[in-house]
Amino acid sequence: QIMFSMPADMEEEDAERQLYVVRRRIEKAVIAELITDFYICSMSSRSIIYKGMFLAEQVTAFFPDLLDARFISSFAIYHQRYSTNTMPTWKLAQPFRVLAHNGEINTIRGNQNWMTCHEDRMASDLFGDAVEELKPVVAKGSSDSAALDAVFELMGHGGRTLPMVKTMMIPAAVDVSGDSDLAKLYAYCNSVMEPWDGPAAIAAYANNWVIAGLDRNGLRPMRYVVTNDGLVIAGSETGMVVVPEERITARGRIGPGQMMGIDLNRGMMFSNDELKSELAAKRDWGKWTGRAQQMESLLAKNGGKTSVRMDVQESRRRQLMAGWTMEDLELILHPMADTGKEAVGSMGDDTPLAVLSNRYRGLHHFFRQNFSQVTNPPIDSLRERHVMTLRTRLGNLGNILDEAPEQCDHLLLNSPVLTVPEWDALLGYLGDKAAVIDCTFDVDGPDDFTAALDRIANEAEEAVRSGCEHVMLSDRGVSETRGPIPMILATGAVHSHLVRQQLRTFASVNVASGECMDVHHFAVLIGVGATTINAYVAEEAIAERHDRGLLTGLTLPEAVANYRKAVEDGLLKIMSKMGISVIASYRGGYNFEALGLSRSLVAQYFPPMSSRISGLGLTGIATRVTDMHRKAFAAADAILPVGGFFRYRRSGERHAFDGQLIHAMQHACDTGSYESWKKYSALVGSQGPVNLRDLMDFKTGRDAVKLEDVESITRIRKRLVSPGISLGALSPEAHETLSIAMNRIGAKSDSGEGGEDPARFQLRENGDNPSSAIKQIASGRFGVTAEYLNNCKEIEIKVAQGAKPGEGGQLPGIKVDSLIARLRHSTPGVTLISPPPHHDIYSIEDLAQLIYDLKQINPDAKVCVKLVASTGIGTIAAGVAKAKADAILVSGHGGGTGASPQSSIKHAGLPWEMGLSEVHQVLCMNDLRNKVVLRTDGGLKTGRDIVMAAMLGADEYGIGTSALIAMGCIMVRQCHSNTCPVGVCTQRDDLRAKFEGTPEKVVQLFTHLAEEVREILAGLGFSALEEVIGRTDLLTQVSRGDAALDDLDLNPILVQAERDGEAGSPRERDREPVPDTLDALMVR
């Protein structure tokens, strides 16, 4: 221990502040010396922090001074962690400098990035020159709790009370446009700092205040009791401290966004309303926030005006340069302008990853949306819209340590989406405070692609240093000699450059983009730093469609308004996937995974986003953009291609399932000919790379074994699974056919969401079993009954779905007939949309509780948890394994779906190869791998795919789309419209009559797959699939795809994880035991 002696005449507040500065100075010095195992646990004259890596009941054994009667404190804050990883460190333990935090900060990436920006202007008389010692406020590698605590600590020492810091950083969902004192208080808070959003319950102490509070959604519980002797107990569990009933004088719960506090100086407890009233009365907040310019009235005057129209050929050329097709206009843009809603699709994504495509893809295709699952649940953007906002502030952001009216001197918009007239009106209003920067490059001259990027960043810097408060990036300057810089790249270059130059808080970054059309593109632009966006070519395309009479019953302003509404609702949906409510906290947060962009490019323009496999660099992007520019200007008349990205077209993008492949597979399954199957498999192999696994091959270092020495088809087939496809998405005939087929071969089919007819729980006269072996329980709980859960071998908790992670399942009303309505306990004809989160799972502890409950209701069934491949899925899987799950399913982004927004199908989730390898590696590292069965699905088609999945760590393999094709599906991708022409995905009686699928065809599919697996194993010198599970050393990267790529590095996927080889297969284990219920113990 180190003891400090403070001068006798120093105030206690000053002493605490000096200790804070000293600690930060020491911590920075330690980092500079590259010392990693140093941590100051406690350094305060007011509080002592105890930490330990032990069980709760061991606290007093480890710290006996806590039992000393002389040890007296007016408060205590306690936190016990459910560890999702088994390698805790001091730095990742709860910080306790100010607070203990239960939950997740979903906005952490944006908050940390903006905190770096805020540091540029940090100043306070209380710190003086020592303020430089405090930077960076958030240490690199901090957990979300440590980052939150660090900023709480800074703001508290900067002169704000603890209740004010909580109000500013974790605000309630208050409409700040209201006229109440509370609305004005929160309007001021929003002017100073972006909310730290997410499921959060906090207990905190600072400046002689003790508070307990919740986030705006109230997604963590916080209950309290007050005793007759003045003791207040607040925490996340009822009954955590046993208090005799006669001592309790008050009890209650803290609501969403609320807090309670105790002022130790005054010895008084304050309710939420009392605290907020006191804060609201502190200043004339309304007068301060009145300085902000509400821009809606100005823009409304111009919003209905018609923009200056483009020449038709100019518009076409710009569309062609952006890679648009007729399909984009028909399938994506038209529904948005016509109905105000995003386009819906089905059957998942079987096109090549953008980095593997031989066709031009806009840069937004290389950004995969992040999403929440289990530990930090998504928000329901439909049912919880009132807690979400797109409210946008433009201009100069002030000093967060200050408290002054000048902090409110900025412009306010209700949305970041601007029409062309609104953009023009904004430019006119801003005058010389705005600087328009040309985001084009000379296709043949000295101002080439790289030079233009540097020029754009430097011009933005010069403009801001000259007093500009609004940087306006525009690619309108495209011509025959000048091509467009992708606006995502230009925005990222400007945002990251201004951050590095410590200028980002001095200006907004606004974008007029000719390539931006769909919701995902808007989200990426905002995610990399854009403040507002004007999609002027999309607006022109809407006008052209209106001119041709394709938007009947709508005026042009109404069609544009519909488009904006679709974009805004889509932005809310994408934010909600991450559990983020406020766009200010999403902006600049890089809540994406770069899939196929070079690591150096990402580090330069999109820090701190990750790019695990690297890929396309600046040179490759420049080449592709230049090629598209030349095509656009090569002919006198620019004609858009037909397309084929969403639906297969012969002249369009490649699809993993085209007409030839579908016919070849169906022929093999119809005839039972293995030779026909081999031809199909060869066709798949000759397609060119579509998935990451297509860049890999097997190493052949062992002698082959005889085919008859390899495990049987029967044993291999039992590892195959028909994944969850609901009765509703499928016709009853198709759903039942899958179940019968899988039961015949001793494998498992999954009921999907929506229940199952109890009549199927009985064997048929011929002995067939039409009951699904796996019963799925999803967020909507449709069709879930005790009978349903007791007629299965396994229960699957669907946390996320590959084709739409972060969203709930949806079944269009036209498919909800009387049978579906009866099974789902709903009304015929009414669309059914499950909420994005399970409303009883807001943490890993909640998931553990549901697993426990399901194991109680069915004492024999195993429990599987379905996750979707994403960055960090390994840590989540470790928590799931420790929550007593028996199996974990890692779904890839290419999984099928009955209905999903197109932006989710195409741009959310990662390939299963990345998710599966990470889960396998992390479970092995934590000695958990042998406790759970690993399963994967998402586009597996051949025996080669299955063996590769095994080598990457999977024990079982889901075959969904192929099973549907074996039953007759021809991939017309209109499952959501109830018009399936072959009766597979429809509820219409006339179309169901056309169903020709049989269990025999499905059995034949799985037999062919198993036979192909046997052949591959024999060739590699192995006699059983179990022998190659997790053997990534048997795989090697044989291609990096396009020669234009800087690099494509699959080594992170191929890392070999050490595993206990003596433990046996987790498939042979009994289910993970859970304790008996109290009822069972009493009966016993």
N, C-alpha and C positions, 0 to 999 in steps of 0.2 A: 504493500500500500504506500501511496505517496500522500503526505499531509500538506495542505496549503494553509498558511496563516494570512488572513485578510486584514488590511488596515482597520483599526477600530472605528474610524470615522466614515467608513464606506457603507453606503446604503445596501440593504440586502439585494435589491433588484440589480444594482450595479455590480455587486459581487457575483451574482449568477451570470450576468452578461460577460464579465471578464473571464470567468471559468469556461464559459462556452467558447469564447474566442481562443483561449489558451488550448483547449482540447482540439479545436479545429486546426490550430497551428501545429500541434503535435501530430495529428493524423496526417496532415499534408507532408510533414517532414518524413514520417514513416513511409508513406507511399513513394516519396522521392528516392528513398534508400532501397526501394523494392523489397521491403519487408512485408510478408504476406500474413504472418501468424501473430499479428499484434492487434489487440482490441481493448479499448477503454470501456469497461462495463459501466462504471458509475463515477460521475465527477460533478457533484453538486453539494451545496451547503444545505439544501432543503430535502433532498430525497436520496435514498439508497436503493440501488437496483440489484436484485438477486437473479441469477440465471443458472441453469444447470441442465445437463442432458440426463434426465432421470424421470421416473414416474412421479406423479403428483404426491403420492403418499410418502415419498422419500425426501420431500423438501426440508422438513424439520430435522431429519437425520443428517442431512448434508449441511444445513445451516442451523446449528443448535441455538445460536443467539436469538432466533425468532421465538424461542420458548422462554426466554428470560423475562421475568415479570417487570423488570425495569425498562424493557424496550417498549416505548409507547409512541404511537403515531396517530395522527388525526385522520389518516386515510391509508388505504392500501389498494393497489391495482394488481390483479392476478390474471395470468393467461396460461392456459394449457393447450399445446398445439397438437392437432391431428397431423402427423408428419406424412406427407405424400411421398417424400423420398427418405431413404434411411441413412443419409449422410449429412446430418445437420452440421452447421458451423455457427460460431458465435455471431458472425456478421449477418447470417440469415435468421437468427433467432429474433423474437419480438424486441424492438429497440428499447422501449420504455423511457427514452429520453423525455418524451412527453406522453406518448400514448401506447396502448395495446390495441391491436386491430384484429377483428375476426372478419374475414372475407377476402375480397379481391378488389383491386383498383383496376377496372377494365380500361380506363383511359390512361394508364400509366405511361405508355409510349409517348402520347401527345403531351402529357403533363411534364414529363422529363425534358422533352425537346423544347417546350415553351419556357420551362424554368431556366434552361440554358440561355434562352433569348432574354428573359427578364433580368438575368444577372448583369447584362450590359448597362442597365440604367439604375441598378441598385445603389441607393445612397441613404444614409441616415446619420443625423447628428449623434445618435446614441452609440453608433459604431465608429464614426469618424473614418480615418484612413484604414482602420482595422477591417473594414468591410471587404477588402480584397482577400483577407485571410479566410473568409467564409466561402470562397468560390473554389471549386464548384459546390453548390449547396447540396446537391445529390451526388454522392460518391458513385463512381463507375461500378457496375455490378450489384448495386443495391436491390434488395427485394422491394416489392411495392409497398410493404408496410414500412420499411426503413426509409424509403423515399418520402412517403407521406409524413412520417415522423420528422424528418429533416426539415421539411418546409414548415410544418407546424412550429418546430422549435425556432426557426429563423423568424417567423412572423411574430411569435410571442416575445422574443427578445427585442424585436424591432419596435415594440411599444403597443401592440394590440393585446386586448384581453383574450383569454382562451375561448369564451363564447363567440367573440367576433371572428376569431380565426376559423372556428368550426363553421360559422355561418357563411364565411367567404369561400372556404375550400370544399366543404361538403354541404352545399345549399339544399334547401327544400325546393320542390317543384312549385314555384310561385310564378304566376303570370306577371311579369315585370312591367307590362304595359298598363296595369291597373293603377288606380288612384289612391290606394291605401298606403299608410305609412310603411307597412311591411313590404309592399311591392317596390316602393322607392328605395328601401334599404337594400333589397336584393338587386335592384337595378344598379345601384352603386357597386355592390360586390361583384356583379358580372362585368363591370367596367374595369375592374382591377385585375382579376385573375380568372382563368378557365377552371371550371369545376373539376374536382377529382371525383370521378363518378365510378360507381360499382357497388356491389353488395358489400356494405361495410357497417359493422357495429364497432364503435370505438369507446374506450374508457381512457380518459386523459387527465393529466395534472400539469399545471404551469401557472406561474404568477399567482399562487395562492387560490387558484380555482381548480375544482375537480368537476369534470363533466362526463356524462354518458350520452351518446347520440347515435343516430342512424343516417344512412344515405337517403336520397330522395325517393327511392322505391321501397325502402323498408324491407329489404330482402334478407336481412339477418334479424333474428329476434332480440329484443332487449326489454326485460321486465324488471320491476323494482318493487321493494317493500320498504316501508318506514315503520320503525318501532317506537314504542312509547318512551324509550330512553334516548331518543335522538340518533339512532343508528339508521343509516340509509344503505341498502344493499341493492345493487343493480347488476344484472348479468344476462347472459344469453340463454340460460337454462332455468326453468322453474324448479324450485326446490334444491338448488345447488348449495344453499345454506339453509339448514333446518332452523326455523324460527317458530316457537310456540305461538299458536293462533292468538292467544290472549295478549301477546306483546305487540301485535301488528295494528297500527293505527291507519295505515293507508297502503294500498297496493295498486299497481297498474302496469301499463306497457307504454313504451315510448313509440310513437308513430313514425311514419315515413318522414324523413327530413327534420325530425324533432330532436330535442335534447333536454336534459335536465342538468342543473348545476348547483354546486355548493360553493359559496364564497367563504373561504376559511377565515378571512379577516373579519367579516361581519358575522360569521357563524350562522348563516341563513341558507336555506334551500330555496331554489327558484325553479318554477315549472317552465316549460317551453314558452308559453305565452308571456310569462313575466320576463324571461330573458330577452325575447325578441322585442317586447315593448320597450325595455330599457335601452336596447341597442338602437331601436328606431327613433327614440327620443334624443339620442346623443347629439345628432346633427340635423340640420335641415337638408336631409338627403334629397328631397324633391327639388329644391333649388339647385343643388349640384347636378343632379341627373337631367335637369331641364336644359343644361348646356349642350347635351347630345342632340344632334340633328337627326330627326326621324325622317328618313328619305322616302317613305311609302307614298306620302301625298304628292311629292314631286314626280315620282315614277308613275304613279297612277294616272296623272294627267297625260303621260306619254305612252302608257302601256297599251292603250287601245288604238294608238295610231298605227298606220301601215308603214312598214319600213321601206326604204328605197330598194327596189327589186334588182336582183342580179340578172345579167344576160343568161339565158338558158344554157348556152354552151359553157360559159364561165362556171356556172353552178355545177354542171356535169363534170367538168374537168376537176374541180375541187373535190367532188365526191369520189371520182376515180382515183385521185392522188391519195385520198384517205383510205382507200381499199374498200369502199362501199360497193354493194351489189344491189341488183333489183330485189333480191331476197331480203336484204336489210331494210329496204324501204317498205316492202310489203308486210314482212313478218314482225319487224321490230318497231319501226317508226309509225306505221299506220295505226296500229292499235292504241298507241300512246296518244296520238292526236285525235283519234276518233272517240275513244272511250275514257281517256284519262287514266288508263291502267297499263301496267307493264304487260308485255306479251308473255303468254304461257306456252310451254312446250312439254314434251314427254319423251320417255325412253332414254334419257341420259345423253352423254356426250361420247361419241366414238370417233371423233376427228383427232388428228395428230395434235400433240401439244404444240403450242405456238413455235417453240424453239425447233421442233422437228418438221414443221410444215414447209412444203416447197412453194407455198403461195404467200403473198404479202399479208401480214397480220399487223394491225396497229399495235403500238407499244403497250396499250392497256391490256392486251391479251397475255402479256408476260407477268401480270400482277394478279396473284390469287388472293381473294378476300380471306382475311382471318375471321374466326368465329369462336364463340365460347361454347364449352361443353363441360358439364359436371361442376367444376370448382367455381366458375364464374358464369352463371347462366345467361343466355340471351334474354332480351326484353321482348315482350309482345307488342310490336309496333301498332297493331290494330286495337287491342284492348287497353293498352297503357299509353295511348297517344298523348294523354294530358301531361305526362311527365317528360315529354320529349319536345325539343325545339330546334328549329333551323335558324333562329335569330342570329344575325351576323353583324359584327362591328367592323368598321373600316377605319384605317388611319393609324394615328400615333398612339401607342400604348405606353402608359406612364410607369413611374417608379412604384413597385409593389410595396415598398416599405413606407411610402408616403401615405397621407390621408388628406387629400386636398381636392377642391372642386375641379382643378385642371385635369384630373384623371378621367373626367367624363367628357372631355372635348374630342368626340369622335362622331362618325356617322353610323346610323343603325338601319339595318334592313331586316325584313322578316324572313328573307330567303336568300341563299347565295346564287340562285338561278335568275339570270337577267335576260329579258327579250332584247331584240335589237334596238327598238325605240328607247327602252330603259337604259341600255348601255350608252346610247348617244346622249340621252338627257343627263346621265351621270357625268359623262365626260364634259359636257357643257357646264354643268354646275361646278365641277372641281377646278376648271380653268387651269391656271399655272401650277396648282398643287398636284396635278397629275402629269406623268411623263409616259408617253406612248412609245413603246420599244418594238421595233420591227423584228419579228421572229421568223425570218426567212434567211436562206443562204444562197450564195451564187453557185449554181450547179457546175459552172466551168471556170469561174474566176478565183481570185485570191481569197474572197470572203467565203471560204468553203465551210463544210459542215462543222468541223471542230473549231475553226476560227470564229465562225458565227456564234457558236455557243459561248465562247470566251467573251466575244463582243457584247452579247446580250447581258451576261452577268456583270461585266464591267460598266456598261451603260446604266444598269440598275443601281449599282453602287454609287456612281457619279451623281445620278439623279437624286438619290436619297441624301447624299452628303451636301447637295446643293439646296436642300430644303423640301424636296418633293415628298409628299405623304402618301401618294398612291401610284404604284407602278402598274402600268397598263400594258400587258403583253398581247400582241396581236399578230396573227399570220395572214392578215388581209393583203399583205404586199406580195403575194404569190403572182408570178408572171411566167412568161415563157423562159426567162433566164434565171428566175429565182424560185427555189423550191421551199416547201414548208418544213421548218424544224418541228418534230413531234412536240406538241404543247406540253405533254407530260414531262418530257426531257427539259424543255425550256423553263417550265415552272420549277422543276426540281433543281435546275442549275441556279436560278435566281434565288430561290428560298434558301438553299444550302450555302450559297455564297454570302448572302446577307447575314446568315447566322454566323458564319465564320468571321465575318468582318464586324460582328457585334452591332448590326444595323437593323435586324429584322423587325424589332418592335417599333421602329420609326416609320414604317410604311406598310400599307396593304399591298397584296399582289393579286391583280385582277387579270382575267384571261378571256380573250375573244378567240375562240377556236373553230376552225373550219372542219376539223375531223371528228369532233365530239358529237355523239348522237345518243348512245344508250346510257342507261343509268350507271353502269359500272364505270364508264369513262369519266362521268362527272365525279364519282366517288374517288377514283384514283387521283384526279386533278386536285380535289380538296385534300385528300390524304397526303399529297406531297407538298402542300402549302398554299394552294390557291384560295383566295378570299371569296371572289365571285367569279362566275363563269357565264359567258354568252356563247351559245352554240348557233352561230349565225347561218351556217350552211344547212343545218338541220331545220332551222326556221324557214329558210328559203325552199327547202324540199317540201315542207308542209304546205307552203303557199302554192307551189306547183301542183301538188295533188288537189288542193282546193280549186285551183283554176280548171282542172280537168273533171271536176264534179265528183271526185272520189270521196269527199267528206260531206256527204249529204246531210242537210239539216243543221249545218254549223256555219257560222260566219268564220272568217279567217282569224280574228282575235279570239274567238271561242276555241278554235282548234289549237292555236298556240297556247292558250290558257290550259287546255287539257294536257298538252304535252308537258308543260311546266308542272302541272299537278302530278302527272305520272313520274316525272323525275324526282320531285320532292318526296313523294310517298316511297319511291324506290330508295332514295338516300336514307330516309328514316329506317327502312327495312334493313339496309346494309349496316347502318350504325347499330341497329338493335341486335344484329347477329353477334356483335362484340359486347353487347350489354352496355352500349354507350347511348346516353340520352341527349346530349348537348353537342351540337356540331362544333362549337368552339373548342371542345376537348378532342374531337375527332380530327380536326384540321391539323395538318402537319404531323400527324401521329404515325404515318407510315404503317397503318394496320393491314399490311399485306405481306405475302411471301413472294419474293422475286423467283419466278420459275423459268430459268433459261436466259437470264441476263448475267453478263460477266461480273465477277465479284469486284473488279476494279471500277467498273462503271457505277455499280450500286454504291460502293464506298464513296465515290466522288460526288454523285448527284442525289443519292437517296439514302444517306446515313440516318439511322442505324439499322435499316432494313437488312434482312438476311437473304443470301442467295447461295444455298447450300451446294448446288451442282454447277454454278457458274453458267457460261453460255455466250450469248450474243453481246458484242461490244460496240463501241462507237463506229468503228469502220464498217461492220456488218450492217448496222442501222442506216448509216449514210448511204451505203450501196443500195439497199432496198428502197429507201425513200427516193433516191435519184432515179432508180429504174421506174418507179411508179410515176414520177414527174414526167419522164420522157414518154411513157405510154400515154399519159393524159394529153400531151401536146403533139404527139406523133401524127395524129389524123386530124382532118378538118372538123369532123364530127366526133365528139367523145361519146362513146356508148358504154353504158355500164354492163358488166357481165351478169349472167343470170344468177350466179351464186352457187350455193351448195354446202355452206357451212352448217346450216341448221337441218336441212333435209338433203339427202343424197341427190346430186345431179351429175350426169356423166362428165360434164365439162367443168365441174366444180371441185371443191376440196375432197381429198380422200376420206373415206369412212371405213372403219374396221369391219363393218357389215355392209357390203354393197350387194346388188342384186345377184351377182355371180356367186358370191360366197354363201348367201342365204340359200340359193338353189342347191349348191353343192352340199351344204350341211344337211338340208332337208332330205336330199336324195340318200345320203349315207344313213340317216336315221330311219327313213321309210323302208329301205331295202335291207338294212342290217349289214351292208357290205363294208368290211373294214378297209378294203382297197379304195372304195369311194371316200371313206373318211380320210385316208392318207392323202388323197388328191386335194380334199378340202384343206387339210392341215398345210400342205405344200403351198396352196394358194395364199393362205394366211401369212406364211413365211416369206412369200415373194412380194408382199405389199409395199415394202419399204417401212422405215421406222414410224410407228404411230405412238408407241408407249416407251417409257424408259427401258423396260426389259428387252425391247427390240434392239437395244444398243449393246446387249450383253450376250455371252454364249458360255457354254459349259467347257470347263477344262477337262481334257482327256488324258489323265496320267496313269490310269489303272487299266488292268486287263479286263476285258468284257467278261460277263458271266452268262451262262446259258439262260435263255428266257424261262425255261421250266423251273429254274432255281430261284426266280423272283417271286415275291409274294403274289397271291392270287388276285384276280380281278375283283373277287367278292370282298376281300379285305380292303383293297384300295377304294372301292366304291363307298364303303362305309365312312370314309373321310370326307365325302362330298356332300354338299348341302345345297338345297334349293332356297335361296335367301328370301327375306320377308317381302312378299308382294300381297297386298291386301285383297280380300274379297270385296269388291267394289271397284278397285283398279282393274282386277281380272273378272271375267265372267265366272259364275258359279261352276260351270263345266271345266274351265281351264284350271281354276283353283283346286278343284277336287282331283283332277287328273294328275297334277303335280304331287299331291299328297299320296295318292294311291301308288304312283310310280316309286316314290322315294321309300315308302314303307315296304314295297315289294323287295327292294334290294338292301334293306336294313340300314338305309341312310336316313337323313332328316330333312323334312321340309318345314318351312317357317310360315306361319299363318299370316304374317304381316299385321298391320294395324287394322282394327275394325271388327274383330270377333270372328266367330265361326258358328255355323248352324249346329245346334246340339244334336240334330239327327245324324250328323257325321261322326259322332262319338261312338257309334255302334258299328260292329263289323258287318260287311255286306254278306249276302248268302254265299258268294263264291270265296269268302275268306278275306277279301280285300279290306284294308283299313283306310278309310278316307279322312281320318283325323290327322291334322298336322302334328308332328312330333314336337315342334317348337311352337309355343304360343307367345306372341309378342304383346308387350304392354307398352303403349306409347303415351305421349303427353296428354292426348285427349281422352284416354281411357275408354275409347269407343269399344263396346262389345266385351269389356272385361267384367267377368263375373266369377264367383267362386267355382262354379261348375266348369267354366272355360279353363281356369288356371289349374284345375285338377285332372284335366284330360290331356296330359302332355308329359314328355320326358325332360323338357327343358323350358324355362321361361326366359325370354329375351327382353331386356329393358332397352328400348330404342331411345338413346340420348340424342343421336343425330343421324341423318341420312346422307349418303354420299352425294346425291344429286342436288341436295338443298340443305347443307348443314347450317344450323342456326335458325332454321325455320321449321314449322310444324307441317305435318301431312295435310293435303287438301284433296277433297273429292268434290268435283263439280256437281251442282244440284241435279243436272240432267242424268247423272249416273246413280242418284239415290232413289232407287225404286222401293217398292214395299218390303222386299226381303232385306235389302241393305238397311233400310230405316228400322226395321224390327230388330235386326242384329245389333245395330249401333244405338238403339234406344233414341231415335231421332225422328224427324218428320220427312216424308217423301218429298223430293223436289227441292230441298233446302241444302245449299252448299255447306259442306262440313270442313272446317279448318281447325286443325289442332294448334294449340298455342306453341310457340317456339320452345319454351322451357317446360319441364315437368314442374307444376306449381308446388310440388312437395320435395323438389330437389334443388336447393340453392347452395349446396356445399357437398363435399365428399362425405361428411357425416350423415347428411340427409340420404345420400345414395346408399350408404351402409345400412341405414334404417330400412329403406325399401327392400334391399336384398334380404335383410333379416325377416321382414314381414312376409315376403314371397316364399321364403323357405319354411315359414311357419304354416302358411295356408296350404302348401303342397310339400309334405315332409320328404318326398322322394326326388323331386325335380331339381336339377341343377339350374343355376342362374347365369345367364350370359349378359354382358353389357355391350351394346353396339356403339362404337365411336367412329369418327371420320378422321382420316389422315390429315394431320396439321402439324405445324411446328409446335413442339412441346407436348405432343401426345404421349411421349414416353413417361413423363412425370405423372400425367393424368392416369395412365394405365397402371403405374405403380400404386397409386392411391386406390384404384378400382380393385386391384389384386388384394390389397390389404383390407378392403371392405368386404372380403369373403366372396367375391365373384368366383365362379368356376371356369368361366370362359370369357374372352374378350374378342370381339369382332372389330377388325380394322377395315372400314370401308374406304374404297378409293373414290375419287371425284367422278369417275366414269360410270358409276352405278346407275341403273335404270330408275325411272319414276313414272307414276301414272299421270302426274300433273305438277309442274313447278315453274316459277318464273324463269325465263330464258337466261337472265343475268346470273342466276344461281347455278343453273345447269352448266353454263359455260365458264364461270369465273370464280367458283368457290370450291374450296377443298384442294387436296393434293393427291397425286398418284398413290395408290396403295403401296407401291414399292418403297416410297419414302417413309410413310407412316408405319408400315409393318417392320421395317428394319430398325427404326428408332425404338419402337415398343420392345422388340426382341432384345435389343442391346441394353436398354435401361432395366428391363426385368432381370436380365442376366447379371448386370452389375449389382443389383440390389438383392440377389439371391431369391428372386420371386418367380423365375421363369417356370420352374417345375410345379408351381402351384396352380397354374391356369393353362387352359387350352387356348392357343392363339388361332384365330380364324380370320380369313381375309376374303374380300370379294370386290368386284368393280371391273368387269370387262374380261374376266378369264375366259379363254375360248378353246385352248388346246392343252394336250398333255404337257407340252413344253412350258406353258404358263404355270401349270400346277407344280411342276418340279422346281421351277424358279421360285415360286412362292414358298415352297418348302425350304429351299436353301436360304431364303431371306427370313425364315423363322416360323412359318405357319404350320400348324398341325392339321387344319381342316380348310376346305376351299369351297367358296360359294359360287355356284354357276346359275345365274339368273336369266340374263338376256338370251343366252344360248338355249336354255330350257324352253323359253317362250317360242323361239324360232323352231325348235324341234316339234312343237305343237302346232306350228303353222303360221306364226307371226311373220309378216313380211316387212316390218319396220317402216310403215307409212307415217309413224310419229304423230298420230292424232288420237292417242289413247284418251286424252282429256276431253275430246269432243264427242265421245260415245258413238263413234262411227267406224269402229274397227271392222274392216271388210271381211275378216276371217273369224270373227267371233271370239277372239282371245281376250280383248280388253274392252268389252262393251256389256251393257245391261239390256240392250234392245233385243226383244224376242226374235225379230226377223233376222238379225245379224248373228245372234247366238246359235241359230239353227244352222249356220254355215261352219260351225266349229268342227274340225276334223281331227283334232288332236286325240291321241290315245296314250295310256300309260306305257304301252309297248314302245312307242317312239321315244319317250323320255328315258325309259330304261336303256334303250339302245344308245342314246347320246352318252349316258354316264358309263356304259360299258365300253364304248369306243374311247372315251377319255382315259379310263382305267387301263385299257390295253395299250394305249400310247404311252402312258406313264411307265408301264412295265418295260416296254421296249427301250425307253430312254434310260431307265435305271440299269437295265442289262448292259446297254452300251457303255455306261459310265462305270460299270463294275460293282454295282450295289444290288443287294437282294431284297431290300425293303425301303419304303419311303422314309421310315423313321430314321434310317441311317444318314440321310442327307439333310434333315431338318436343322436349320441354323448354320449350315456349312457354306457360308459365303465365300470360303476359300476355293470352292469348286466353280465359282463364277468369275468371269473376266470381262472387262469392257473391250469390245472389239470395234466400236465405231463411236465417233462423236457427232454423227449426223452431218449437217451442212458444213461444207468447207469454209464458209464465211464466218463460222463461230470462232470467237477468241479461244474458247475452251468449253468442254462439257465434261465435268469431272464427277464420275459416279462413285468415287472412293468413299465418300461419307456413307453411302448405302452399303458398301461392301466390307465395312469394318467387321472383323471377326470378334464375336463376343464369347468370352469364356463361360462355359456352362457345366454344371455338375452332370457328367454323363452317366453316373451310377443311379440316378434317381428314377429312371424309367420314364415312360411317356405319361404326360399329364392326362391323356385320354383314358388311361387305365385307373386313375385315381377315383376314389369315392368323392362325393361332393364335399366342399369345405364345410366342416361342422359349424353350427352356431349354437349359442346357449339356448336351453329350453325357456319357454315363457314361464311366467309366474304361475299361470293356471296349470301348466303341465307339471311343474314342481309340486304344486299342492295336491294334484291327483295322485302323483307318485307317492 
